[in-house]
């Protein structure tokens, strides 16, 4: 009779990879066989995995084995010996090279378990603690239980929506990572499990109603990495907040500038915004004072390095040959295109970045005013007002009745119809008279796919629904747009976006929204078409529904005054009741 042997493989990823192999004999007779596990590692840098080609590599060393472990090693061109150590809980029958063999004897219906762990080690690293699967699983479960217990509890009368929120909360905890700079939410898996300024700040902004601690920790970590010098290769400048940091072989060899790299034009004003929002939720003015010097440096970067030509707008232009061509949140090389499909040449002033700067200065003015720093408050408010005036003068496209995507190096409008106008609504930099036209266009058939707002219009020559930025749908982008719409009184429009994203989430494995999906019209497809390279889980997408829910409910905090506002809540048709408890505002819990 054919043998019926069942193998169940369970994996836990924490400080190392823990693997559990459960082998069960479903036969009515005993069996004896060998289980062979073969291990190998290419020690590829993440940038190699993503497509970077290398002329030379280091040396992969022969595997070493003993009774309890296998060690794979690689001596990089940077002189660093990197190891992957596989440790077995029980001794293999034999172990040689990269292969471990276990002789298994099972009585009828008997089960056997093989446990091992896989750990990446650098020369100065110490082993990361207990290698037992069950011990580590218990630690991780307790850690998640604490996370849930200390976060806000959100329940609704729509069980599927509640589960979408639960999945988002679990994913955010999964991405909350301890680094040598502090804890912050990394951008996404598998490509961006690293400190990235924009993603960490936006995820923290999205989730303040859930838990303010990631925001505080993100600010602490990013402040440690704030730019201190003018470094062309890394595009670092004093006061600038980083884009991304990597610690692999290519970074050590300076083959890439991510040591850290500062090529993001929007992270610095977003950092300032996160400071303001965090203080509103915590009421911690001492924390604000602690960050005063970094704040002043960030403001100085905006006014000087961010505006090198002195025209009042913050621009970017690549300075490092190894850096990004485009340095807003759309950072692909073809992400900023004129209406005729030709690429915009820098320096480029993105519409949303001007909005972030305006919003940050206006919010900071209020905080400095509350602290009695009247002179700084008045200056920031005056600068914000002047920026808004100039923005509406230069970015408004009368023929399109819409906000230009950007100004190029010749100060010409980049007339592509883009979702970034929705970010400008959130920042409230768009004049009131222009808002209705922008809101209408964002939800028009060329922009709204049914699942969400596309990054650019279907009528643009650059439109490609299967591209990364030129026609796809990003949940994070849509969360910011929905928040802007609701804030300005367009509740039904915001709820259409909420509905699209919720329905998209229901089509995904685990109800998990990916980083992005393709921009095909909902009527043409039964579910959003996957973008194969999208991160999932993704921090911005995990936080998207939480940000939208906060805005739908109209929840705003003013911890200094010990007030929680609930302003004009308008629920979508599929939601009748929302219960929020264990909500922390300053020292109070609701």
PyMOL commands that set and color helices and strands:
alter all, ss='L'
color gray80, all
select helices_A, chain A and resi 46-49+133-150+159-175+197-206+213-224+249-252+267-282+285-290+292-303+351-370+374-395+420-427+432-442+475-487+491-506+509-511+522-524+539-553+559-561
alter helices_A, ss='H'
color red, helices_A
select strands_A, chain A and resi 5-13+17-25+31-38+59-65+69-75+81-88+94-96+99-106+111-121+153-156+176-179+182-185+349-350+396-397+402-403+406-407+413-414+555-558+563-566+578-581+584-585+588-589
alter strands_A, ss='S'
color yellow, strands_A
deselect
rebuild
show_as cartoon
